Amino acid sequence: MSTKRTFDHDVLDPAEPRRTLLELAEELGARLRDEHRATGNLTLGVHYADRSGSTRSRTQPEPTAHTRLLGRVRWVL
């Protein structure tokens, strides 16, 4: 299951990606709960204007569908 957001412009405000990640966690959590599922592994992919990209994966201590726990995952890109 995945969710994504595409920005129409370069993001210069460091708070904007954080807000977006929390929105995506909320969306993903709701979809997981609707389907009575949980996840223990999250992957974040970022694609830049120059067509390069970064991908990071994190494994949760236990599977969850709770938005708050999904949104707490820390990413270092």
N, C-alpha and C positions, 0 to 999 in steps of 0.2 A: 504494500500500500504506500502511496506516495502523495505528496502535495508540494506545490512549488509556487514561487512568485517571481515575476520578471519585472525589473525596474526599467522604466522608459528613459532614465537619465542616470548619470553618474551619481552615486550616493556619497556625499561628503560629510553629512551629519552622522557621527559615530553611533548615535542613539537609534537611528532609523533601522539599521540591520537588526539590532536587539529587539525592537518593537515587532519587526517582521517575523523574527524567529518565534516570538511568543504567540503571534497570530497563527503561525503555521502549526505550532504545538497545540493550540486550541482546536484548530480545524482537524488535525490528525487525531487528537484524543476523542473528539466527538464522533468521528467516523469509526474509530476502533470500538468505541462503546456501542454505537448503533449496530455493529456487526458482532457484538459479544466476543471481541478479540482483544488481545494485548500484544505488546511487543517488548522485546528485551534488547533489541539492536536498532540503533538509529544511524542513518548516514546523511551527511550534509554535503551537498555539492554546490560549489560556487563557480559561476562562469563569468569571466571578465570581458570588458569591451574588446580587448585584443585577441579574443577567442581562446585564451589560456584558461586554466581552471584548477581548482583544488577540491579534493574530496577527503573527508574525515569520517571515520566510523567510531561509535562509542557503544559499549555494551552496558546495559543497566544491571544492577545487582539482581533484580528479578523483573520479569515481564510486568508491564503496566499499561493502562489506558488512561491514567490520570493526567490531565493537562498540566497540572503544577509540576509533577515529576518529569514529564516529557520536556517541559520548558526549562528545567534546571540543568539539563545537560550542558556542559561547558565545552566550547569549541575553540580551538586555537588554529587559525589559518595563517 
